[in-house]
Amino acid sequence: MHVKDLWSLKNKVILITGGEGKYGRCLTEALAEADGKVITASPFLDDGQKVAQAFKERGLDVTADYVDQADHESIITLKNKIRDKYGKLDVLVNCAVARPMKTYTSPLEDWEKSMKVNATGLFDITREMAELIAESGGGTIVNICSMMGMFGPDLSNYEGTGWDVPMPDYFFHKGGMFSLTRYLARILASKNIRVNSISPGGIFAGQHEQFLKNYTRKVPLGRLANNDDIKGAVVFLASQASSYITGENILMDGGMHC
Ligand SMILES: NC(=O)c1ccc[n+]([C@@H]2O[C@H](COP(=O)([O-])OP(=O)(O)OC[C@H]3O[C@@H](n4cnc5c(N)ncnc54)[C@H](O)[C@@H]3O)[C@@H](O)[C@H]2O)c1
């Protein structure tokens, strides 16, 4: 196959959760620019529709739908809608994240809320959509993890910002997602589904000046991620360009941990 065809997502039906978020918008754009039919789903349908409309105006095939991955019924409704409308699903990108917990001392209820979306909900939507991908003859799953699921917090990043220490649930469920990726790679291989992850570092979003100084001096590439940095990695893992790769994780941190 020609290398351009290996990288193409033409005729691929792609579901991304949280595709209107910070990294989500970059991922949605990449998947649609590679000619995929992209559905972005989240509980914030108005936001999703605004983002989808902006991409549509550029000629990209992006639509928005509703899902709350903490709500099983909404996952089943979305799965049935995709089956009815497209007759298949080729790619799932798990990008959604809920951040109810703020710091180490936050109430346990916030931990539980986080797990409902980021642990139970993540598994629920992945298992249901994997069934649809299997019905379609196979495909790929890309989990958007974080370098924070691989390494402990570097507290010196927060010096002089007045910020509290980062939230513990995030390190827990991102580590779980990293590990679940390898579990699912083995479980779903017989259904012709590959499962990989990307573990990004921080994306630039106008953070506190002192945080940016603390952080970037540890990054060999000298900056946070920009809006283009993740695009190649997701198209690579979603497409046939990575056809013999499963259970793999791409750490995308500008060299911070090399
Ligand atoms: N922002 C960063 O610097 C950074 C760094 C490393 C990894 N990541 C990862 O990238 C992914 C996206 O992060 P972001 O910062 O762009 O997030 P964000 O907060 O900008 O967006 C999160 C998205 O998740 C969706 N969401 C929230 N609750 C949901 C639910 N119950 N069901 C379905 N969708 C739900 C929201 O609608 C939103 O679109 C996450 O997995 C995050 O862990 C982000």
The ligand as a MOL file (V3000), in Angstrom:
LIG
                    3D

  0  0  0     0  0            999 V3000
M  V30 BEGIN CTAB
M  V30 COUNTS 44 48 0 0 0
M  V30 BEGIN ATOM
M  V30 1 N -4.3890 19.6460 29.0170 0
M  V30 2 C -3.2020 19.0860 29.1480 0
M  V30 3 O -2.1820 19.7680 29.2840 0
M  V30 4 C -3.0780 17.5810 29.1240 0
M  V30 5 C -1.8170 17.0110 29.3410 0
M  V30 6 C -1.6810 15.6340 29.2610 0
M  V30 7 C -2.7640 14.8460 28.9730 0
M  V30 8 N -3.9870 15.4060 28.7780 0 CHG=1
M  V30 9 C -5.1070 14.5240 28.4790 0
M  V30 10 O -5.7240 14.9340 27.2790 0
M  V30 11 C -7.1100 14.6560 27.3500 0
M  V30 12 C -7.8880 15.9280 27.1110 0
M  V30 13 O -7.4950 16.8540 28.0950 0
M  V30 14 P -7.8360 18.4000 27.9770 0
M  V30 15 O -6.9760 19.1320 28.9240 0
M  V30 16 O -7.8340 18.7750 26.5650 0 CHG=-1
M  V30 17 O -9.2820 18.3650 28.6070 0
M  V30 18 P -10.4050 19.4410 28.7090 0
M  V30 19 O -10.7080 19.6100 30.1490 0
M  V30 20 O -10.0930 20.6310 27.8710 0
M  V30 21 O -11.5720 18.6370 28.0150 0
M  V30 22 C -12.0880 17.4860 28.6080 0
M  V30 23 C -13.2140 16.9880 27.7470 0
M  V30 24 O -13.8170 15.8640 28.3980 0
M  V30 25 C -15.2200 15.9620 28.2350 0
M  V30 26 N -15.9100 15.3010 29.3400 0
M  V30 27 C -15.9320 15.6680 30.6480 0
M  V30 28 N -16.7360 14.8310 31.3360 0
M  V30 29 C -17.2100 13.9250 30.4530 0
M  V30 30 C -18.0910 12.8240 30.5690 0
M  V30 31 N -18.6730 12.5030 31.7360 0
M  V30 32 N -18.3760 12.0950 29.4550 0
M  V30 33 C -17.8160 12.4240 28.2610 0
M  V30 34 N -16.9800 13.4770 28.0800 0
M  V30 35 C -16.6910 14.2080 29.1740 0
M  V30 36 C -15.5150 17.4600 28.2310 0
M  V30 37 O -16.6790 17.7130 27.4870 0
M  V30 38 C -14.2930 18.0380 27.5350 0
M  V30 39 O -14.5030 18.1500 26.1510 0
M  V30 40 C -7.3770 14.0800 28.7390 0
M  V30 41 O -7.4390 12.6870 28.6540 0
M  V30 42 C -6.1770 14.5470 29.5300 0
M  V30 43 O -5.8910 13.6670 30.5850 0
M  V30 44 C -4.1750 16.7640 28.8500 0
M  V30 END ATOM
M  V30 BEGIN BOND
M  V30 1 1 1 2
M  V30 2 2 2 3
M  V30 3 1 2 4
M  V30 4 1 4 5
M  V30 5 2 4 44
M  V30 6 2 5 6
M  V30 7 1 6 7
M  V30 8 2 7 8
M  V30 9 1 8 9
M  V30 10 1 8 44
M  V30 11 1 9 10
M  V30 12 1 9 42
M  V30 13 1 10 11
M  V30 14 1 11 12
M  V30 15 1 11 40
M  V30 16 1 12 13
M  V30 17 1 13 14
M  V30 18 2 14 15
M  V30 19 1 14 16
M  V30 20 1 14 17
M  V30 21 1 17 18
M  V30 22 2 18 19
M  V30 23 1 18 20
M  V30 24 1 18 21
M  V30 25 1 21 22
M  V30 26 1 22 23
M  V30 27 1 23 24
M  V30 28 1 23 38
M  V30 29 1 24 25
M  V30 30 1 25 26
M  V30 31 1 25 36
M  V30 32 1 26 27
M  V30 33 1 26 35
M  V30 34 2 27 28
M  V30 35 1 28 29
M  V30 36 1 29 30
M  V30 37 2 29 35
M  V30 38 1 30 31
M  V30 39 2 30 32
M  V30 40 1 32 33
M  V30 41 2 33 34
M  V30 42 1 34 35
M  V30 43 1 36 37
M  V30 44 1 36 38
M  V30 45 1 38 39
M  V30 46 1 40 41
M  V30 47 1 40 42
M  V30 48 1 42 43
M  V30 END BOND
M  V30 END CTAB
M  END
